[in-house]
Amino acid sequence: MQIIKNLRNYLLEDEFQIRILNGKVNVVNYDSIGHFDSNKVMLKYERGTAVITGNHLVVSKLLTDEVLVTGDIKNIELR
């Protein structure tokens, strides 16, 4: 039964997650984009706001529940 539970959790992933990659930040299950420009991206989620700051930031991937921010990322703050 654990295999089924793990598969269900993987397929129905609903938790807010931030994955930090080399020069990229992948955010999953956010609610809305509060603001974005080349220096700051603000993503609202159920418990607050995630603020990504840096230089030359670009929203490279934008889906209903996932966003990929690339650029010279300096800071990630959860408010």
DSSP file (Angstrom, degrees, kcal/mol; ACC not computed):
  #  RESIDUE AA STRUCTURE BP1 BP2  ACC     N-H-->O    O-->H-N    N-H-->O    O-->H-N    TCO  KAPPA ALPHA  PHI   PSI    X-CA   Y-CA   Z-CA
    1    1 A M     >        0   0    0      0, 0.0     4,-2.1     0, 0.0     5,-0.1   0.000 360.0 360.0 360.0 -26.0    0.0    0.0    0.0
    2    2 A Q  H  >  +     0   0    0      1,-0.2     4,-2.6     2,-0.2     5,-0.2   0.862 360.0  56.3 -64.1 -35.2    3.0    2.3    0.6
    3    3 A I  H  > S+     0   0    0      2,-0.2     4,-2.3     1,-0.2    -1,-0.2   0.915 108.1  47.2 -62.5 -42.9    3.8    2.2   -3.2
    4    4 A I  H  > S+     0   0    0      2,-0.2     4,-2.5     1,-0.2    -2,-0.2   0.901 111.9  50.5 -65.6 -41.3    0.3    3.4   -4.0
    5    5 A K  H  X S+     0   0    0     -4,-2.1     4,-2.4     2,-0.2    -2,-0.2   0.920 111.5  47.7 -63.3 -43.8    0.5    6.2   -1.4
    6    6 A N  H  X S+     0   0    0     -4,-2.6     4,-2.0     2,-0.2    -2,-0.2   0.901 112.7  48.8 -63.9 -41.4    3.8    7.4   -2.8
    7    7 A L  H  X S+     0   0    0     -4,-2.3     4,-2.6     2,-0.2     5,-0.2   0.912 111.2  49.9 -64.3 -43.4    2.6    7.3   -6.4
    8    8 A R  H  X S+     0   0    0     -4,-2.5     4,-2.5     1,-0.2    -2,-0.2   0.918 110.9  49.3 -62.0 -44.1   -0.6    9.3   -5.4
    9    9 A N  H  < S+     0   0    0     -4,-2.4    -1,-0.2     1,-0.2    -2,-0.2   0.870 112.5  48.7 -63.2 -36.9    1.5   11.9   -3.6
   10   10 A Y  H >< S+     0   0    0     -4,-2.0     3,-0.8    -5,-0.2    -2,-0.2   0.926 116.0  41.7 -68.4 -45.0    3.8   12.2   -6.6
   11   11 A L  H 3< S+     0   0    0     -4,-2.6    -2,-0.2     1,-0.2    -1,-0.2   0.848 120.7  41.6 -72.3 -34.5    1.0   12.6   -9.1
   12   12 A L  T 3< S+     0   0    0     -4,-2.5    -1,-0.2    -5,-0.2     2,-0.2  -0.195  77.1 168.3-107.9  40.0   -1.2   14.9   -6.9
   13   13 A E    <   +     0   0    0     -3,-0.8    -3,-0.1     1,-0.2    16,-0.1  -0.357   5.6 158.0 -57.7 118.1    1.6   17.1   -5.6
   14   14 A D        +     0   0    0     -2,-0.2     2,-0.3    -5,-0.1    -1,-0.2   0.358  31.8 107.6-128.7   4.1   -0.1   20.0   -4.0
   15   15 A E  S    S-     0   0    0      1,-0.1     2,-0.3    15,-0.0    13,-0.1  -0.630  76.6-107.7 -85.0 143.7    2.4   21.5   -1.5
   16   16 A F        +     0   0    0     -2,-0.3     2,-0.4    11,-0.1    13,-0.2  -0.537  48.5 179.4 -66.0 128.5    4.2   24.8   -2.2
   17   17 A Q  E     -A   28   0A   0     11,-2.0    11,-2.5    -2,-0.3     2,-0.5  -0.992  24.3-160.4-138.4 143.8    7.8   24.0   -3.1
   18   18 A I  E     -A   27   0A   0     -2,-0.4     2,-0.5     9,-0.2     9,-0.2  -0.993   9.9-167.6-121.1 124.7   10.8   25.9   -4.1
   19   19 A R  E     -A   26   0A   0      7,-3.2     7,-2.9    -2,-0.5     2,-0.6  -0.961   9.4-151.6-113.6 124.0   13.6   24.1   -5.9
   20   20 A I  E     +A   25   0A   0     -2,-0.5     5,-0.2     5,-0.2     2,-0.2  -0.849  22.9 170.8 -99.2 120.1   16.9   26.0   -6.2
   21   21 A L  E >   -A   24   0A   0      3,-2.7     3,-1.1    -2,-0.6     2,-0.9  -0.585  51.1 -62.6-116.6 179.8   19.0   25.0   -9.3
   22   22 A N  T 3  S-     0   0    0      1,-0.3     3,-0.1    -2,-0.2    -1,-0.0  -0.540 121.1 -18.6 -69.5 103.5   22.1   26.4  -10.8
   23   23 A G  T 3  S+     0   0    0     -2,-0.9    48,-1.5     1,-0.2     2,-0.3   0.621 127.6  87.7  74.7  12.8   21.0   29.9  -11.8
   24   24 A K  E <   -AB  21  70A   0     -3,-1.1    -3,-2.7    46,-0.2     2,-0.4  -0.979  56.8-157.8-142.4 151.6   17.3   29.0  -11.7
   25   25 A V  E     -AB  20  69A   0     44,-2.5    44,-2.8    -2,-0.3     2,-0.5  -0.983  11.2-162.2-130.2 122.2   14.5   28.8   -9.2
   26   26 A N  E     -AB  19  68A   0     -7,-2.9    -7,-3.2    -2,-0.4     2,-0.5  -0.913   7.1-168.6-105.4 123.8   11.6   26.5   -9.8
   27   27 A V  E     -AB  18  67A   0     40,-3.0    40,-2.4    -2,-0.5     2,-0.4  -0.954   2.5-167.6-117.2 129.1    8.4   27.2   -7.8
   28   28 A V  E     +AB  17  66A   0    -11,-2.5   -11,-2.0    -2,-0.5    38,-0.2  -0.922  62.7  12.6-119.1 140.7    5.5   24.7   -7.8
   29   29 A N  S    S+     0   0    0     36,-3.6     2,-0.2    -2,-0.4    -1,-0.2   0.884  76.4 156.8  65.8  45.3    2.0   25.2   -6.5
   30   30 A Y        -     0   0    0     35,-0.4    15,-0.3    -3,-0.2    -1,-0.2  -0.561  39.1-140.5 -88.3 163.2    1.9   29.0   -6.1
   31   31 A D        -     0   0    0     13,-3.2     2,-0.3     1,-0.3    14,-0.2   0.884  68.1 -22.6 -92.2 -46.6   -1.4   30.9   -6.1
   32   32 A S  E     -C   44   0A   0     12,-1.5    12,-3.0    33,-0.0     2,-0.7  -0.985  58.2-104.9-159.6 164.4   -0.5   34.0   -8.1
   33   33 A I  E     -C   43   0A   0     -2,-0.3    10,-0.2    10,-0.2     3,-0.1  -0.886  27.4-175.1 -97.9 118.2    2.3   36.4   -9.3
   34   34 A G  E     -     0   0A   0      8,-2.3     2,-0.3    -2,-0.7     9,-0.2   0.839  66.7 -16.6 -80.6 -34.9    2.1   39.6   -7.2
   35   35 A H  E     -C   42   0A   0      7,-1.3     7,-3.3     2,-0.0    -1,-0.3  -0.958  58.6-178.2-165.8 144.8    4.9   41.4   -9.1
   36   36 A F  E     +C   41   0A   0     -2,-0.3     2,-0.2     5,-0.2     5,-0.2  -0.927  16.1 139.5-154.6 138.8    7.7   40.7  -11.5
   37   37 A D        -     0   0    0      3,-2.3     3,-0.2    -2,-0.3    20,-0.1  -0.809  69.0 -72.3-149.8-168.7   10.4   42.7  -13.2
   38   38 A S  S    S+     0   0    0     -2,-0.2    19,-2.6     1,-0.2    18,-0.2   0.576 130.5  35.6 -73.4  -6.9   14.1   42.2  -14.0
   39   39 A N  S    S+     0   0    0      1,-0.3    15,-2.0    17,-0.2     2,-0.3   0.585 120.8  29.4-118.0 -16.6   15.1   42.6  -10.3
   40   40 A K  E     - D   0  53A   0     13,-0.2    -3,-2.3    -3,-0.2     2,-0.4  -0.993  48.1-172.0-151.7 137.7   12.2   41.1   -8.3
   41   41 A V  E     -CD  36  52A   0     11,-2.5    11,-3.1    -2,-0.3     2,-0.5  -0.996  11.7-166.0-128.0 124.7    9.6   38.3   -8.6
   42   42 A M  E     -CD  35  51A   0     -7,-3.3    -8,-2.3    -2,-0.4    -7,-1.3  -0.956   4.9-173.3-114.7 122.5    6.9   38.0   -6.0
   43   43 A L  E     -CD  33  50A   0      7,-2.9     7,-3.1    -2,-0.5     2,-0.4  -0.962  13.3-145.6-117.8 124.1    4.8   34.8   -5.8
   44   44 A K  E     +CD  32  49A   0    -12,-3.0   -13,-3.2    -2,-0.5   -12,-1.5  -0.700  23.8 171.6 -88.7 139.5    1.9   34.5   -3.5
   45   45 A Y  E >   - D   0  48A   0      3,-2.8     3,-1.5    -2,-0.4   -15,-0.1  -0.831  49.9 -80.5-137.4 177.4    1.1   31.1   -2.0
   46   46 A E  T 3  S+     0   0    0     -2,-0.3     3,-0.1     1,-0.3   -16,-0.1   0.794 125.8  33.9 -52.8 -37.9   -1.2   29.8    0.7
   47   47 A R  T 3  S-     0   0    0      1,-0.0     2,-0.3     0, 0.0    -1,-0.3   0.385 127.4 -60.2-104.4   3.5    0.9   30.9    3.7
   48   48 A G  E <  S-D   45   0A   0     -3,-1.5    -3,-2.8     2,-0.0     2,-0.4  -0.966  70.5 -44.7 159.9-141.7    2.5   34.1    2.4
   49   49 A T  E     -D   44   0A   0     -2,-0.3    30,-3.3    -5,-0.2     2,-0.5  -0.992  30.5-148.9-135.4 138.6    4.7   35.4   -0.3
   50   50 A A  E     -DE  43  78A   0     -7,-3.1    -7,-2.9    -2,-0.4     2,-0.5  -0.939  16.6-162.7-105.0 128.2    8.0   34.3   -1.8
   51   51 A V  E     -DE  42  77A   0     26,-3.2    26,-2.7    -2,-0.5     2,-0.5  -0.956   5.0-169.5-117.0 120.1   10.2   37.1   -3.0
   52   52 A I  E     -DE  41  76A   0    -11,-3.1   -11,-2.5    -2,-0.5     2,-0.3  -0.940  12.1-176.3-108.3 123.0   13.1   36.3   -5.4
   53   53 A T  E     +DE  40  75A   0     22,-2.6    21,-2.6    -2,-0.5    22,-1.9  -0.881  24.4  97.1-121.6 153.9   15.5   39.1   -6.0
   54   54 A G  E     - E   0  73A   0    -15,-2.0     2,-0.4    -2,-0.3    19,-0.2  -0.971  64.6 -60.4 167.5-155.2   18.5   39.5   -8.3
   55   55 A N  E    S+ E   0  72A   0     17,-2.2    17,-2.4    -2,-0.3   -16,-0.2  -0.943 103.7   7.9-124.9 145.9   19.6   40.9  -11.6
   56   56 A H  E    S-     0   0A   0     -2,-0.4     2,-0.2   -18,-0.2   -17,-0.2   0.858  80.3-179.4  57.0  39.6   18.4   40.1  -15.1
   57   57 A L  E     -     0   0A   0    -19,-2.6     2,-0.4    -3,-0.2    14,-0.2  -0.510   4.7-176.0 -74.6 138.4   15.5   37.9  -13.8
   58   58 A V  E     - E   0  70A   0     12,-2.5    12,-2.7    -2,-0.2     2,-1.2  -0.999  30.8-130.9-135.9 134.8   13.4   36.3  -16.4
   59   59 A V  E     + E   0  69A   0     -2,-0.4    10,-0.2    10,-0.2     3,-0.1  -0.766  34.1 174.5 -82.7 100.5   10.2   34.1  -16.0
   60   60 A S  E     +     0   0A   0      8,-2.2     2,-0.4    -2,-1.2    -1,-0.2   0.770  64.7  27.3 -82.8 -28.7   11.4   31.3  -18.4
   61   61 A K  E     - E   0  68A   0      7,-1.3     7,-2.3    -3,-0.1     2,-0.4  -0.995  64.6-178.4-139.2 128.4    8.5   29.0  -17.8
   62   62 A L  E     + E   0  67A   0     -2,-0.4     2,-0.2     5,-0.2     5,-0.2  -0.932  13.6 156.2-135.2 110.3    5.0   30.0  -16.7
   63   63 A L        -     0   0    0      3,-3.3     3,-0.2    -2,-0.4    -2,-0.0  -0.704  57.8 -92.0-120.9 175.2    2.3   27.4  -16.1
   64   64 A T  S    S+     0   0    0     -2,-0.2     3,-0.1     1,-0.2    -1,-0.0   0.866 123.7  11.8 -56.7 -39.2   -0.9   27.5  -14.0
   65   65 A D  S    S+     0   0    0      1,-0.1   -36,-3.6   -36,-0.1   -35,-0.4   0.235 123.2  61.6-126.5  12.8    0.9   26.1  -11.0
   66   66 A E  E     -B   28   0A   0    -38,-0.2    -3,-3.3    -3,-0.2     2,-0.3  -1.000  50.0-179.4-145.3 140.8    4.6   26.3  -11.8
   67   67 A V  E     -BE  27  62A   0    -40,-2.4   -40,-3.0    -2,-0.3     2,-0.5  -0.998  12.4-155.5-139.6 141.8    7.0   29.0  -12.6
   68   68 A L  E     -BE  26  61A   0     -7,-2.3    -8,-2.2    -2,-0.3    -7,-1.3  -0.978  10.7-166.3-119.2 120.8   10.7   28.9  -13.5
   69   69 A V  E     -BE  25  59A   0    -44,-2.8   -44,-2.5    -2,-0.5     2,-0.3  -0.920   8.8-176.3-108.8 127.5   12.8   32.1  -12.8
   70   70 A T  E     +BE  24  58A   0    -12,-2.7   -12,-2.5    -2,-0.5     2,-0.3  -0.820  31.6  73.0-119.0 161.8   16.3   32.4  -14.3
   71   71 A G  E    S-     0   0A   0    -48,-1.5     2,-1.4    -2,-0.3   -15,-0.2  -0.890  93.6 -28.5 135.8-164.8   19.0   35.0  -14.0
   72   72 A D  E     - E   0  55A   0    -17,-2.4   -17,-2.2    -2,-0.3     2,-0.4  -0.700  67.7-162.2 -88.4  87.6   21.5   36.2  -11.4
   73   73 A I  E     + E   0  54A   0     -2,-1.4   -19,-0.3   -19,-0.2     3,-0.1  -0.599  21.2 168.6 -81.8 124.0   19.6   35.2   -8.3
   74   74 A K  E     +     0   0A   0    -21,-2.6     2,-0.3    -2,-0.4   -20,-0.2   0.775  60.4   7.7-102.8 -36.0   20.8   36.9   -5.1
   75   75 A N  E     - E   0  53A   0    -22,-1.9   -22,-2.6     2,-0.0     2,-0.4  -0.999  45.5-161.2-153.8 146.3   18.1   36.2   -2.5
   76   76 A I  E     - E   0  52A   0     -2,-0.3     2,-0.4   -24,-0.2   -24,-0.2  -0.992  22.0-177.0-128.8 123.3   15.0   34.1   -1.9
   77   77 A E  E     - E   0  51A   0    -26,-2.7   -26,-3.2    -2,-0.4     2,-0.6  -0.971  17.4-152.8-126.6 134.8   12.8   35.3    1.0
   78   78 A L  E       E   0  50A   0     -2,-0.4   -28,-0.2   -28,-0.2    -2,-0.0  -0.928 360.0 360.0-104.5 124.4    9.6   33.8    2.4
   79   79 A R              0   0    0    -30,-3.3   -29,-0.1    -2,-0.6    -1,-0.1   0.372 360.0 360.0-111.8 360.0    7.3   36.3    4.1
